[in-house]
Protein backbone atom coordinates (compact mmCIF):
# COMPACT_ATOMS: atom_id res chain seq x y z
CA UNK A 1 0.00 0.00 0.00
CA UNK A 2 1.26 3.48 -0.87
CA UNK A 3 0.26 6.79 0.69
CA UNK A 4 0.94 10.43 -0.04
CA UNK A 5 1.17 12.55 3.07
CA UNK A 6 1.10 16.34 3.25
CA UNK A 7 1.60 17.94 6.67
CA UNK A 8 1.54 21.74 7.00
CA UNK A 9 2.31 23.59 10.22
CA UNK A 10 1.65 27.33 10.27
CA UNK A 11 2.57 29.77 13.04
CA UNK A 12 1.13 33.29 13.01
CA UNK A 13 2.80 35.83 15.30
CA UNK A 14 1.33 39.00 16.77
CA UNK A 15 4.54 40.90 15.99
CA UNK A 16 7.18 40.25 13.32
CA UNK A 17 9.90 37.78 14.30
CA UNK A 18 13.48 38.75 13.50
CA UNK A 19 14.91 35.23 13.61
CA UNK A 20 13.48 31.74 14.13
CA UNK A 21 15.30 28.48 14.79
CA UNK A 22 13.40 25.19 14.58
CA UNK A 23 13.85 21.42 14.48
CA UNK A 24 11.29 19.32 12.61
CA UNK A 25 10.59 15.59 12.86
CA UNK A 26 8.33 15.44 9.81
CA UNK A 27 10.14 13.24 7.27
CA UNK A 28 9.24 9.54 7.66
CA UNK A 29 11.94 7.01 8.45
CA UNK A 30 12.35 3.58 6.92
CA UNK A 31 11.31 0.70 9.15
CA UNK A 32 10.87 -3.05 8.89
CA UNK A 33 7.35 -2.52 7.51
CA UNK A 34 7.63 0.71 5.50
CA UNK A 35 9.83 2.55 2.99
CA UNK A 36 9.84 6.27 2.41
CA UNK A 37 10.05 6.61 -1.38
CA UNK A 38 9.98 10.42 -1.54
CA UNK A 39 10.30 13.15 1.08
CA UNK A 40 10.66 16.91 0.88
CA UNK A 41 10.38 19.82 3.29
CA UNK A 42 9.31 23.30 2.20
CA UNK A 43 9.68 26.34 4.47
CA UNK A 44 8.28 29.85 3.99
CA UNK A 45 9.93 32.33 4.31
CA UNK A 46 12.89 30.65 2.64
CA UNK A 47 15.34 29.53 5.33
CA UNK A 48 18.95 30.66 5.51
CA UNK A 49 19.82 27.05 6.36
CA UNK A 50 17.91 23.77 6.15
CA UNK A 51 19.95 20.81 7.27
CA UNK A 52 18.98 17.16 7.69
CA UNK A 53 20.62 14.85 10.19
CA UNK A 54 19.96 11.45 11.72
CA UNK A 55 19.24 11.82 15.41
CA UNK A 56 20.17 9.50 18.28
CA UNK A 57 17.17 7.21 17.64
CA UNK A 58 17.75 7.01 13.87
CA UNK A 59 15.02 9.51 12.93
CA UNK A 60 15.37 12.24 10.30
CA UNK A 61 15.59 15.62 12.05
CA UNK A 62 15.59 18.83 10.01
CA UNK A 63 17.22 21.97 11.43
CA UNK A 64 15.72 25.19 10.09
CA UNK A 65 17.01 28.76 10.46
CA UNK A 66 14.86 31.63 9.15
CA UNK A 67 16.79 34.88 9.37
CA UNK A 68 14.47 37.39 7.72
CA UNK A 69 11.67 39.24 9.53
CA UNK A 70 8.41 37.31 9.28
CA UNK A 71 4.98 37.23 10.88
CA UNK A 72 4.00 33.82 9.49
CA UNK A 73 6.12 30.65 9.47
CA UNK A 74 4.88 27.78 7.32
CA UNK A 75 6.55 24.37 7.23
CA UNK A 76 5.19 21.73 4.83
CA UNK A 77 6.39 18.14 4.61
CA UNK A 78 5.37 15.99 1.66
CA UNK A 79 6.18 12.30 1.39
CA UNK A 80 5.34 9.12 -0.47
CA UNK A 81 5.37 6.04 1.77
CA UNK A 82 5.05 2.36 0.95
CA UNK A 83 3.65 0.34 3.84
CA UNK A 84 3.28 -3.38 4.49
CA UNK A 85 1.55 -5.18 7.35
CA UNK A 86 3.30 -5.47 10.68
CA UNK A 87 5.61 -8.37 11.59
CA UNK A 88 4.10 -11.80 12.13
CA UNK A 89 4.70 -12.73 15.79
CA UNK A 90 5.73 -16.34 15.18
CA UNK A 91 7.75 -17.62 18.13
CA UNK A 92 7.81 -14.07 19.57
CA UNK A 93 4.11 -14.49 20.32
CA UNK A 94 4.98 -17.11 22.94
CA UNK A 95 7.55 -15.04 24.86
CA UNK A 96 6.05 -14.40 28.29
CA UNK A 97 6.18 -11.23 30.37
CA UNK A 98 8.44 -12.97 32.88
CA UNK A 99 10.83 -14.22 30.20
CA UNK A 100 10.99 -10.76 28.58
CA UNK A 101 11.88 -9.17 31.93
CA UNK A 102 14.63 -11.72 32.54
CA UNK A 103 16.09 -11.25 29.06
CA UNK A 104 16.14 -7.47 29.47
CA UNK A 105 17.95 -7.80 32.79
CA UNK A 106 20.47 -10.23 31.27
CA UNK A 107 20.73 -9.18 27.60
CA UNK A 108 21.56 -11.99 25.19
CA UNK A 109 22.55 -9.77 22.28
CA UNK A 110 22.93 -6.26 20.90
CA UNK A 111 19.19 -5.75 20.25
CA UNK A 112 18.28 -6.74 23.81
CA UNK A 113 20.94 -4.39 25.14
CA UNK A 114 19.74 -1.49 22.97
CA UNK A 115 16.17 -1.99 24.17
CA UNK A 116 17.18 -1.55 27.81
CA UNK A 117 17.20 2.25 27.57
CA UNK A 118 13.45 2.09 26.92
CA UNK A 119 13.01 0.63 30.41
CA UNK A 120 14.03 3.94 31.95
CA UNK A 121 11.65 6.75 32.92
CA UNK A 122 11.36 9.69 30.52
CA UNK A 123 9.92 13.19 31.12
CA UNK A 124 6.41 12.67 29.68
CA UNK A 125 6.00 8.98 30.55
CA UNK A 126 7.14 9.27 34.16
CA UNK A 127 4.19 8.72 36.52
CA UNK A 128 5.85 9.98 39.69
CA UNK A 129 5.56 8.30 43.07
CA UNK A 130 1.89 9.13 43.66
CA UNK A 131 0.65 7.77 40.33
CA UNK A 132 3.05 4.82 40.02
CA UNK A 133 1.05 2.59 42.35
CA UNK A 134 -2.22 3.37 40.57
CA UNK A 135 -0.69 2.57 37.19
CA UNK A 136 0.62 -0.75 38.47
CA UNK A 137 -2.83 -1.60 39.83
CA UNK A 138 -4.47 -0.57 36.54
CA UNK A 139 -2.10 -2.69 34.41
CA UNK A 140 -1.67 -5.69 36.75
CA UNK A 141 -4.52 -7.77 35.24
CA UNK A 142 -2.57 -7.87 31.94
CA UNK A 143 1.09 -7.36 32.83
CA UNK A 144 1.19 -8.88 36.30
CA UNK A 145 1.04 -12.52 35.18
CA UNK A 146 4.63 -13.61 34.46
CA UNK A 147 3.36 -16.57 32.40
CA UNK A 148 1.16 -14.55 30.06
CA UNK A 149 2.58 -14.04 26.54
CA UNK A 150 3.85 -10.45 26.32
CA UNK A 151 2.08 -9.63 23.06
CA UNK A 152 -1.21 -10.91 24.48
CA UNK A 153 -0.63 -8.76 27.56
CA UNK A 154 0.19 -5.67 25.46
CA UNK A 155 -2.98 -6.18 23.40
CA UNK A 156 -5.01 -6.51 26.61
CA UNK A 157 -3.51 -3.30 28.00
CA UNK A 158 -4.27 -1.54 24.70
CA UNK A 159 -7.93 -2.56 24.91
CA UNK A 160 -8.14 -1.61 28.59
CA UNK A 161 -6.92 1.93 27.89
CA UNK A 162 -9.32 2.23 24.97
CA UNK A 163 -12.27 1.19 27.15
CA UNK A 164 -11.37 3.20 30.23
CA UNK A 165 -10.32 6.52 28.65
CA UNK A 166 -12.26 8.98 26.53
CA UNK A 167 -10.66 10.63 23.52
CA UNK A 168 -11.04 14.38 24.12
CA UNK A 169 -8.96 16.77 21.97
CA UNK A 170 -9.97 19.70 24.16
CA UNK A 171 -8.81 18.20 27.45
CA UNK A 172 -5.04 18.05 27.20
CA UNK A 173 -1.99 19.50 25.47
CA UNK A 174 1.65 18.42 25.34
CA UNK A 175 2.25 19.86 28.82
CA UNK A 176 -0.63 18.05 30.59
CA UNK A 177 0.81 15.74 33.27
CA UNK A 178 0.08 12.03 33.09
CA UNK A 179 -1.50 12.30 36.55
CA UNK A 180 -4.28 14.52 35.20
CA UNK A 181 -4.91 12.27 32.23
CA UNK A 182 -5.22 9.26 34.52
CA UNK A 183 -7.38 11.06 37.10
CA UNK A 184 -9.88 12.38 34.54
CA UNK A 185 -9.73 9.35 32.23
CA UNK A 186 -9.48 11.67 29.22
CA UNK A 187 -6.84 12.65 26.71
CA UNK A 188 -5.56 12.27 23.17
CA UNK A 189 -3.42 9.73 21.33
CA UNK A 190 -0.15 11.06 22.78
CA UNK A 191 -1.54 10.71 26.30
CA UNK A 192 -2.72 7.14 25.74
CA UNK A 193 0.66 6.17 24.27
CA UNK A 194 2.45 7.69 27.28
CA UNK A 195 0.09 5.88 29.64
CA UNK A 196 0.76 2.49 28.03
CA UNK A 197 4.51 3.14 28.00
CA UNK A 198 4.52 4.07 31.69
CA UNK A 199 2.56 0.92 32.54
CA UNK A 200 4.90 -1.37 30.60
CA UNK A 201 8.03 0.21 32.07
CA UNK A 202 6.57 -0.10 35.57
CA UNK A 203 6.56 -3.88 35.00
CA UNK A 204 10.13 -3.98 33.73
CA UNK A 205 9.22 -4.11 30.03
CA UNK A 206 10.73 -1.96 27.28
CA UNK A 207 8.37 0.40 25.45
CA UNK A 208 8.85 3.34 23.11
CA UNK A 209 6.74 6.16 21.67
CA UNK A 210 5.92 6.18 17.95
CA UNK A 211 4.80 9.29 16.06
CA UNK A 212 3.22 9.28 12.63
CA UNK A 213 -0.15 9.21 10.89
CA UNK A 214 -3.12 6.93 10.42
CA UNK A 215 -5.26 6.85 7.32
CA UNK A 216 -8.79 8.00 8.11
CA UNK A 217 -11.76 7.17 5.94
CA UNK A 218 -14.32 9.69 4.62
CA UNK A 219 -17.87 9.68 5.99
CA UNK A 220 -20.18 7.16 4.26
CA UNK A 221 -22.08 9.84 2.37
CA UNK A 222 -19.36 12.33 1.54
CA UNK A 223 -15.87 13.07 0.36
CA UNK A 224 -12.88 13.27 2.63
CA UNK A 225 -12.20 16.90 3.56
CA UNK A 226 -8.82 18.38 2.72
CA UNK A 227 -6.70 18.79 5.86
CA UNK A 228 -9.07 16.60 7.88
CA UNK A 229 -6.40 14.12 8.96
CA UNK A 230 -4.06 14.64 11.90
CA UNK A 231 -0.76 13.46 13.26
CA UNK A 232 -1.06 10.34 15.39
CA UNK A 233 0.84 8.47 18.09
CA UNK A 234 0.99 4.96 19.49
CA UNK A 235 3.48 2.73 21.31
CA UNK A 236 5.75 -0.22 20.61
CA UNK A 237 6.78 -2.97 23.02
CA UNK A 238 9.99 -4.95 22.73
CA UNK A 239 9.90 -8.76 22.64
CA UNK A 240 13.39 -10.25 23.19
CA UNK A 241 14.29 -12.35 20.19
CA UNK A 242 11.33 -11.01 18.21
CA UNK A 243 11.82 -7.26 17.93
CA UNK A 244 9.36 -4.40 18.34
CA UNK A 245 5.57 -4.70 17.99
CA UNK A 246 3.28 -1.67 17.73
CA UNK A 247 -0.15 -1.10 19.31
CA UNK A 248 -2.61 1.79 19.01
CA UNK A 249 -4.68 2.31 22.20
CA UNK A 250 -6.63 5.21 20.69
CA UNK A 251 -8.19 2.82 18.16
CA UNK A 252 -7.69 -0.47 20.04
CA UNK A 253 -5.72 -2.28 17.36
CA UNK A 254 -2.20 -3.32 16.39
CA UNK A 255 -0.45 -0.91 14.05
CA UNK A 256 -0.81 -2.18 10.48
CA UNK A 257 -0.95 -0.90 6.90
CA UNK A 258 -2.88 2.26 7.82
CA UNK A 259 -0.27 3.35 10.38
CA UNK A 260 2.56 5.42 8.89
CA UNK A 261 5.65 5.90 11.06
CA UNK A 262 7.55 9.19 11.12
CA UNK A 263 9.80 8.80 14.17
CA UNK A 264 10.21 7.14 17.55
CA UNK A 265 11.79 7.92 20.90
CA UNK A 266 11.27 7.61 24.63
CA UNK A 267 8.19 9.87 24.52
CA UNK A 268 6.73 12.86 22.62
CA UNK A 269 9.47 15.19 23.83
CA UNK A 270 12.03 13.30 21.73
CA UNK A 271 10.10 13.62 18.44
CA UNK A 272 7.65 16.56 18.31
CA UNK A 273 6.63 17.46 14.75
CA UNK A 274 8.11 20.95 15.12
CA UNK A 275 9.96 22.65 17.97
CA UNK A 276 11.77 25.97 18.02
CA UNK A 277 12.54 29.40 19.42
CA UNK A 278 12.08 32.92 18.07
CA UNK A 279 14.10 36.07 18.65
CA UNK A 280 13.02 39.68 18.38
CA UNK A 281 9.23 39.96 18.36
CA UNK A 282 6.71 37.18 18.18
CA UNK A 283 4.47 37.77 21.18
CA UNK A 284 1.22 35.85 21.09
CA UNK A 285 1.01 33.18 18.43
CA UNK A 286 -1.58 30.96 16.84
CA UNK A 287 -0.96 27.50 15.46
CA UNK A 288 -2.67 25.90 12.45
CA UNK A 289 -2.04 22.31 11.35
CA UNK A 290 -3.33 20.60 8.20
CA UNK A 291 -2.66 16.94 7.42
CA UNK A 292 -3.71 14.89 4.41
CA UNK A 293 -3.12 11.14 4.13
CA UNK A 294 -4.18 9.86 0.71
CA UNK A 295 -3.99 6.26 -0.49
CA UNK A 296 -2.49 6.12 -3.98
CA UNK A 297 -2.14 2.36 -4.58
N, C-alpha and C positions, 0 to 999 in steps of 0.2 A: 504494500500500500504506500502511495506517495501523497504528501501533503505540501501545500504552499502555505507559509505562515508569514503574516505581516503584523508587526507589533510596533505601534507608534506611542511614544511617551512625549508629552508636551507640557512644559512648565511656562506659566505666565507670571511675570514679576510686576509688582506695583511700581517699582522704579527700575530704570535701566541698570543692568549688571555690567561692570567693567570687565571682569574676568570670571570664567567658570571652569572648574576642573571636575571631571566625572570619571567613574569607572562603570562600565556596563557589562553585565552577564546576560547577553541577549542572543549570541550566536550558538546554535546547538552543537553539542559535542557528539562524536561517534561513540557508540556503545555496542555491546554484544548483540543488541536487537535493532539498532538503527544506524543509518549512514546519513550524514549531512552532505548532500550533493552540490548545493549552492548556498552561499551565505554572504550577505553584504550589509554594511551599516552606513546609513546616510545621516549626516548631522547638519542642521541649519540653526544659526549661521555656520558657514564653513569653518571647521576647526583649524587652528594653527598646527596642531599635531593630532594624529589618530593612530594609535599604536596597539597592535594585538600582542598578547603574550599568553602563555599557558600558566595557569596559577598552580598553587600547591596541590590541589585536588585533580588537576588535569583538565580543568575547564578553560574555555576561551574567554579571557577578560580583555576588554577594550578600554584603553586609557584615552580620554578625550580632553583637549585643552582648547577652549574658545576664548580668544583674546581680543575680541572686538566688542564694543558696547552692544548689548542686546536686551530686549524686554521679553522675548519669547525664545525658549530653547526647545527644539524638536529633534528627537532621536528616533529613527525608524530602522528596524531590523527586518530584512526579508530573507527567507530561506526556503529551500526545497529539501524535504526530508523523506527518506525511504525507511519504512518501519515494518518490522516483522513481529510475530507474536513473541511473548516472553519465553524464557528458557523452560524446558520441560523438567520437572523436578527429578524424575528418575530416582536414584538411590538417595539423593539429597532430601527427598520427601520423607524418608524414614529416620533422619537424624533427629534425635530427641532434644528437648530443651536442656536436659542435664548433660548430655554428651557435648552439645554446642558450648555450654559454659566451661566444661573441662578442657575442650580443645582450645578455647580462647585464653584460658589461663596457662596452658602448656602448648604453645603454638607448634604445629607440625611442619609448617612451611612458610614461605614468604607471604602468601595471601592471608593466612591466619594472622601472622604478625602485623601486617598492614591494617587488618580490620580492628585490631585492639584499640587504636586511637578513637574509634567510634563507640567504645565503652564509656569514655570519659564524659563528664558533664560539659555542656556548652551553654553560652549565655542565655539563649532563648528556649532551651529544652532542659533547663535546670529547675527542678520543682522547689528547691529549698527545703529546709527541715520540716516546716509545718505541713507542706503538701505531700512530701515524700511518702509518708505512711498511708495517706488516702489513695495515692496512685497505686501503691503496692496492693492495697485492699481491692481496688477497682480491677486491677489486672490479674490478681491471683487465680481466679477461676480458669484462666487460659494459660498463663505463664508459670503458675505455681506448681504444676505437675511435672516433675523431672522426666517422666516417662512419655509425655505427650510429644508427638512429632512437632518440631519447631514451626514448620510451615502451616500446620493445622492450627497451632496456637496463635500464630500471627494473623491468620485469617479470622479466627474467633475474636481476637482483639479488635481487628478492623471492623467487624460487624457490630461489636459491642459499642464502639465509639459512634458508629453511624446511628445506632438505635438511641443512645443516651443523650446525644448532643444535637442541637438544632443549628442548621446553617443560617447565619444571620450576618449579612455583609455590613450592617450598620452597628454591630455591637463592638467590634474590635478593630485595632490597627496593629502595625508592626511593633508598637511599644506596649501593647496590652500584656500584662504578666500572665503566665500560665495559671497562676492561682485564681485569677478572676474568670478565666475561661472555664476552669473546672468547677468553680463555685456556681456559676450561672448556667452551666451546661449549654453554652452558646459560643459561636465563633465562626471562623472561615477555614478554608482548606489548610492554610499555613498553621493555624492553631491546632487542628486535628492531627496534622503530621507531627508537630512538636509534642503533642500529648502522647501519641503512640511511641515516639522515639524515647521520651522520658520513661514510659512504662517499661519498655524493653531493656533499656540501660539499667533500670532499677533492679532487674532480675539477672544482671550480668550478661546481657546479650547485646551484640553490636548492631546499631541501627544508624542510618544516615538520612538526611533530608534531600529530597529530589525536587527540583523546580522545572517547570516546563509548561505544556499546554495539553488540553484534552479536546478532541473534536466534539463539538456540540451539534445536535441535529435541529433543523428548523421545525417550527410548529407544524402540526399535521395539515393545517389549511393555509399555510403561507410560506413565503420565501424567507430564507435566513437573512437577517439584517446585517448590513455591513458594520463591522466593529462590535458585533454583539458577543464575541468570544472574550475570554479573559485568560490571564496567566493562571497556572494551576500549581498545586504542590501535593506531594504524597511522600511516603517513606519507603525505605528498603531495609531488609533485615539480612544479616549475613549468616549463611549456613556453611560451616566448615566442610571443606571438600566439595561443596556444591556451588559456591559463589553467592551473589546478591540476588534477592527476589523482592519485587516491588508490590506494594499494596496501597490502595486508595481508599482511606476511611470516609472521605466526603461522599463517595459514590458506592461504597461497600463492594469493591471488586479488586481483583488483581490488576496491575497495570498491564495493558495489552496493546493491540495495534493502534488504538485511539489515543494512547498516551505518548506524547512527544517530549523527550528529555532535552533540556537545555544545559543544566548543570547540577552538581551535587556537592554537599558539604556537611558540616556538623549540624547546622540549622540555617534558617533564613539569613542570618547575619553574614554568613560566608558567601552567599550568592544572590543578593538582591538584584532585580533587573537593572536598576540604575541608582547609583549613589554618588554624591558629590558635594562640593562647597562652592560658594560664590563670594566674590570680593567686590567691594565698591558698589553699593546699591542693593537691589533685590527687594528687601522688605517683605511684605506679605506675598504669598505665592499661591497659585492654584495649579492643580495637577489634573491633566486629562490623559486617559489611556484608551487606546483603540487596538483591538486584537482581532485578526481574522485567521481562521484555520480552515483551509479549503482542500477537500480531497480531489486529487487530480488523476488518480489511477487506482 
